[in-house]
């Protein structure tokens, strides 16, 4: 790794992720929980967890509220992750992940989160600007809390760019649509988010590449599209590489996309080629999908699996 400057992750709407496992979900009936675990969650926080495993200096920025917010801070401290979470009124949301062992499917029930106002958003923007000055890369990800204007990511990205800092955006809906107006360095939509953004359906890799290139033409350097079991596609101005994952038994896809973002950060910091970046991001997402709850991949696991990823060049 060639820099000691920290990676900053932004999680405006963090969550306490509670994962419960049942043998076979009975809709409308009684379900007895077989296992359960609680983790600090939210896209930026999940990215920070992976980067910590990758031995990258990281600082998790965001909001936190109430008792659940304190638990999140404690859990980050236990993981050795530095955090700057501004206290806000209310209570941090709890996101419930229900894993059905019989079908290996995860059902998510996500709370909306606490309410923020203009004064709190201004306070965070000032803190963000201060921390951005020391950052190597900034990752902005996940939903925004109620009360946040949909163009807030755009504002933060513009502030980072004014200081010459590269940004990676992983959001959906209006937050993504407005965020890309600020031209982040890279984005990581899944295929459904990209289809919604561009109001189109992509039934071939070639069409998906062409669609990604329309975003590259706006000035975004890299578009990483995740496609679940179909793999992922990494597109730059002159290259496009599809990564096909190795076979796993999927346990929980929660955090898989965040692991891909973390691996992309790691690759950018290390100056990896687009081919190596495609391998690293695919391996990271695949390994995390094979783990229960919101557990994430480790550096050693990714290093041992990179050679199993198959690349196709376009």
C-alpha positions as CSV (number, residue, x, y, z in Angstrom):
1,X,0.0,0.0,0.0
2,X,1.5,3.3,-1.1
3,X,-0.3,5.8,1.2
4,X,-0.8,6.4,4.9
5,X,-3.5,8.9,4.3
6,X,-6.8,7.5,5.6
7,X,-9.7,6.3,3.5
8,X,-12.9,8.0,4.7
9,X,-16.2,6.2,4.5
10,X,-19.5,8.2,4.9
11,X,-22.5,6.5,6.4
12,X,-25.2,9.1,6.9
13,X,-27.9,6.5,7.9
14,X,-26.0,3.7,9.9
15,X,-27.8,0.7,11.2
16,X,-27.6,-1.9,13.9
17,X,-27.9,-5.0,11.8
18,X,-29.6,-7.9,13.6
19,X,-29.4,-11.2,11.7
20,X,-31.6,-14.1,12.7
21,X,-31.5,-17.6,11.3
22,X,-34.5,-19.9,11.1
23,X,-34.6,-23.5,9.7
24,X,-37.6,-22.9,7.5
25,X,-39.6,-19.6,7.4
26,X,-43.3,-20.1,8.0
27,X,-45.1,-17.1,6.5
28,X,-47.9,-16.0,8.9
29,X,-46.9,-18.7,11.5
30,X,-44.5,-19.1,14.5
31,X,-40.8,-19.0,13.6
32,X,-38.2,-20.0,16.3
33,X,-34.9,-18.3,15.9
34,X,-32.0,-20.8,15.7
35,X,-29.1,-18.3,15.7
36,X,-28.7,-14.5,16.0
37,X,-26.0,-11.9,15.8
38,X,-25.8,-8.1,15.9
39,X,-23.3,-6.0,13.9
40,X,-22.6,-2.4,13.2
41,X,-24.0,-1.8,9.7
42,X,-24.6,0.6,6.8
43,X,-22.8,0.7,3.5
44,X,-19.9,2.9,4.6
45,X,-19.4,1.1,7.8
46,X,-19.3,-2.3,6.0
47,X,-16.7,-0.9,3.6
48,X,-14.7,0.3,6.6
49,X,-14.8,-3.2,8.1
50,X,-13.4,-4.8,5.0
51,X,-10.7,-2.1,4.7
52,X,-9.7,-2.7,8.3
53,X,-9.3,-6.4,7.4
54,X,-7.1,-5.2,4.5
55,X,-5.0,-3.3,6.9
56,X,-5.9,0.1,5.4
57,X,-6.1,3.2,7.5
58,X,-9.8,4.1,7.6
59,X,-12.0,6.6,9.4
60,X,-15.8,6.1,9.4
61,X,-17.8,9.3,9.2
62,X,-21.5,9.7,9.7
63,X,-24.3,10.3,12.1
64,X,-25.4,8.2,15.1
65,X,-28.3,8.5,17.5
66,X,-29.5,7.1,20.8
67,X,-28.7,3.7,22.5
68,X,-28.2,1.9,19.2
69,X,-25.8,4.6,18.0
70,X,-23.7,4.0,21.1
71,X,-23.6,0.3,20.4
72,X,-22.4,1.0,16.8
73,X,-19.6,3.2,18.2
74,X,-18.6,0.5,20.7
75,X,-18.6,-2.2,18.0
76,X,-16.4,-0.1,15.7
77,X,-14.0,0.5,18.5
78,X,-13.8,-3.2,19.2
79,X,-13.0,-3.7,15.5
80,X,-10.2,-1.1,15.7
81,X,-12.0,1.2,13.3
82,X,-11.7,4.9,14.0
83,X,-15.0,6.7,13.7
84,X,-16.3,10.2,13.7
85,X,-20.1,9.9,14.2
86,X,-21.9,13.1,15.0
87,X,-24.6,12.7,17.7
88,X,-28.1,13.5,16.5
89,X,-31.5,13.3,18.3
90,X,-33.7,10.2,18.0
91,X,-32.6,6.6,17.6
92,X,-30.4,4.8,15.1
93,X,-32.3,2.3,13.0
94,X,-32.3,-1.5,13.4
95,X,-32.2,-3.5,10.2
96,X,-33.5,-7.1,10.6
97,X,-32.0,-9.8,8.3
98,X,-33.9,-13.0,8.3
99,X,-32.0,-16.0,6.9
100,X,-34.1,-19.0,5.9
101,X,-31.8,-22.1,5.9
102,X,-34.1,-24.2,3.8
103,X,-34.0,-21.8,0.9
104,X,-30.8,-20.0,1.7
105,X,-32.6,-16.7,1.1
106,X,-32.2,-13.6,3.2
107,X,-35.2,-11.3,3.8
108,X,-34.4,-7.8,5.0
109,X,-36.6,-5.4,7.0
110,X,-35.0,-2.0,7.2
111,X,-36.1,0.9,9.3
112,X,-36.1,4.4,7.8
113,X,-33.7,5.9,10.4
114,X,-33.6,9.1,12.5
115,X,-34.6,12.5,11.2
116,X,-32.0,15.2,10.4
117,X,-32.4,18.9,9.8
118,X,-30.5,21.6,7.9
119,X,-28.4,22.6,10.9
120,X,-27.2,19.0,11.4
121,X,-26.5,18.6,7.7
122,X,-24.4,21.8,7.8
123,X,-22.5,20.6,10.8
124,X,-21.7,17.3,9.1
125,X,-20.7,19.1,5.9
126,X,-18.2,21.2,7.9
127,X,-16.8,18.1,9.6
128,X,-16.6,16.3,6.3
129,X,-14.7,19.2,4.7
130,X,-12.2,19.1,7.6
131,X,-11.6,15.4,7.4
132,X,-11.6,15.3,3.6
133,X,-8.4,17.4,3.6
134,X,-6.4,14.4,4.9
135,X,-8.1,11.6,2.9
136,X,-6.7,9.4,0.1
137,X,-10.1,8.3,-1.2
138,X,-13.6,9.0,0.1
139,X,-16.5,6.4,-0.1
140,X,-20.0,7.6,0.1
141,X,-22.6,4.9,0.4
142,X,-26.1,3.9,1.3
143,X,-29.4,5.5,2.0
144,X,-29.8,9.0,3.4
145,X,-31.8,9.7,6.6
146,X,-35.2,11.4,6.5
147,X,-34.8,15.1,6.2
148,X,-31.7,14.9,3.9
149,X,-32.1,16.5,0.5
150,X,-31.6,14.0,-2.3
151,X,-28.7,16.1,-3.7
152,X,-26.6,15.9,-0.5
153,X,-24.1,13.4,-1.9
154,X,-23.6,15.7,-4.8
155,X,-22.7,18.5,-2.3
156,X,-20.2,16.3,-0.5
157,X,-18.6,15.0,-3.7
158,X,-18.2,18.6,-4.9
159,X,-16.5,19.5,-1.6
160,X,-14.1,16.6,-1.9
161,X,-13.3,17.4,-5.5
162,X,-12.5,21.0,-4.6
163,X,-9.7,19.5,-2.4
164,X,-8.5,17.1,-5.1
165,X,-9.8,13.9,-3.4
166,X,-11.1,11.0,-5.4
167,X,-14.6,9.8,-4.5
168,X,-16.5,6.5,-4.9
169,X,-20.3,6.6,-4.8
170,X,-22.5,3.6,-4.0
171,X,-26.1,4.7,-3.8
172,X,-29.4,4.3,-5.6
173,X,-32.5,6.2,-6.7
174,X,-32.4,10.0,-6.5
175,X,-29.3,10.0,-4.3
176,X,-27.4,8.2,-7.1
177,X,-28.9,10.3,-9.9
178,X,-28.0,13.6,-8.2
179,X,-24.6,12.3,-6.9
180,X,-23.3,11.5,-10.4
181,X,-24.0,15.1,-11.4
182,X,-20.9,16.0,-9.4
183,X,-18.8,13.4,-11.4
184,X,-17.4,11.1,-8.8
185,X,-14.2,9.2,-9.6
186,X,-16.0,5.8,-9.6
187,X,-19.5,4.4,-8.9
188,X,-20.7,0.9,-8.1
189,X,-24.4,0.4,-9.0
190,X,-25.9,-3.1,-9.2
191,X,-27.6,-3.8,-12.6
192,X,-31.1,-3.0,-11.3
193,X,-29.9,0.4,-9.9
194,X,-28.2,1.2,-13.2
195,X,-31.4,0.2,-15.2
196,X,-33.5,2.4,-13.0
197,X,-31.0,5.3,-13.3
198,X,-30.8,5.1,-17.1
199,X,-34.5,4.0,-17.5
200,X,-33.5,1.0,-19.7
201,X,-33.1,-2.8,-19.6
202,X,-29.8,-4.4,-20.4
203,X,-30.2,-7.9,-21.9
204,X,-26.6,-8.3,-23.0
205,X,-23.1,-7.5,-21.8
206,X,-22.5,-5.3,-24.8
207,X,-25.6,-3.2,-24.0
208,X,-24.5,-2.9,-20.4
209,X,-21.0,-1.8,-21.4
210,X,-22.5,0.8,-23.8
211,X,-24.7,2.1,-21.0
212,X,-21.8,2.3,-18.6
213,X,-19.8,4.2,-21.2
214,X,-22.5,6.9,-21.3
215,X,-21.5,7.6,-17.6
216,X,-17.8,7.4,-18.5
217,X,-18.5,10.0,-21.2
218,X,-19.7,12.4,-18.4
219,X,-16.3,12.2,-16.7
220,X,-16.7,9.3,-14.3
221,X,-13.5,7.2,-14.5
222,X,-14.8,3.8,-13.5
223,X,-18.2,2.1,-13.4
224,X,-18.4,-1.2,-11.5
225,X,-21.7,-3.0,-12.1
226,X,-22.5,-5.9,-9.8
227,X,-24.8,-8.6,-11.3
228,X,-25.2,-11.1,-8.5
229,X,-24.5,-14.7,-9.6
230,X,-23.8,-13.4,-13.1
231,X,-20.6,-11.7,-11.8
232,X,-19.6,-8.1,-12.3
233,X,-18.5,-5.7,-15.0
234,X,-15.8,-3.1,-14.6
235,X,-15.7,-0.4,-17.3
236,X,-13.3,2.5,-18.0
237,X,-12.9,4.7,-21.0
238,X,-10.8,2.2,-23.0
239,X,-11.4,-1.1,-21.2
240,X,-14.2,-3.3,-20.1
241,X,-13.7,-6.5,-18.1
242,X,-16.4,-9.0,-17.0
243,X,-15.5,-11.0,-13.9
244,X,-17.2,-14.4,-13.4
245,X,-17.1,-15.6,-9.8
246,X,-16.1,-19.0,-8.5
247,X,-18.9,-21.3,-7.2
248,X,-20.0,-20.8,-3.6
249,X,-22.9,-21.7,-1.4
250,X,-24.5,-18.3,-0.9
251,X,-25.4,-17.7,2.7
252,X,-26.1,-13.9,2.8
253,X,-25.5,-11.3,0.1
254,X,-25.6,-8.5,2.7
255,X,-22.4,-6.6,2.5
256,X,-21.2,-8.3,-0.7
257,X,-21.4,-5.1,-2.7
258,X,-19.7,-3.1,0.1
259,X,-16.9,-5.7,0.0
260,X,-16.5,-5.0,-3.7
261,X,-16.3,-1.3,-3.1
262,X,-13.6,-1.9,-0.4
263,X,-11.6,-4.1,-2.8
264,X,-11.9,-1.3,-5.4
265,X,-10.5,1.2,-3.0
266,X,-7.7,-1.2,-2.1
267,X,-6.9,-1.7,-5.8
268,X,-6.9,2.1,-6.6
269,X,-4.6,2.8,-3.6
270,X,-2.2,0.0,-4.8
271,X,-2.2,1.1,-8.4
272,X,-3.6,-2.2,-9.7
273,X,-4.6,-2.7,-13.3
274,X,-8.2,-2.8,-14.4
275,X,-7.8,-6.6,-14.8
276,X,-6.5,-7.1,-11.2
277,X,-9.2,-4.7,-9.9
278,X,-11.9,-6.8,-11.5
279,X,-10.4,-9.9,-9.9
280,X,-10.1,-8.4,-6.4
281,X,-13.6,-6.9,-6.4
282,X,-15.2,-10.1,-7.7
283,X,-13.4,-12.3,-5.1
284,X,-14.2,-10.0,-2.2
285,X,-17.9,-9.9,-3.1
286,X,-18.1,-13.6,-3.6
287,X,-16.4,-14.5,-0.3
288,X,-18.6,-12.2,1.6
289,X,-21.7,-13.7,0.0
290,X,-20.6,-17.1,1.4
291,X,-20.6,-15.8,5.0
292,X,-23.6,-15.5,7.4
293,X,-25.2,-12.3,8.5
294,X,-23.1,-9.2,7.8
295,X,-19.7,-10.8,8.2
296,X,-17.2,-9.8,5.5
297,X,-14.2,-11.1,3.7
298,X,-10.6,-10.9,5.0
299,X,-7.5,-10.0,3.0
300,X,-6.1,-13.5,3.2
301,X,-9.3,-15.1,1.9
302,X,-9.4,-12.7,-1.1
303,X,-5.7,-13.3,-1.9
304,X,-6.2,-17.1,-1.8
305,X,-9.2,-16.9,-4.2
306,X,-8.2,-14.3,-6.8
307,X,-6.9,-16.9,-9.2
308,X,-10.4,-18.6,-9.2
309,X,-12.0,-15.5,-10.8
310,X,-12.5,-15.8,-14.6
311,X,-12.1,-12.7,-16.7
312,X,-13.7,-11.9,-20.1
313,X,-12.4,-8.9,-22.1
314,X,-14.6,-6.8,-24.3
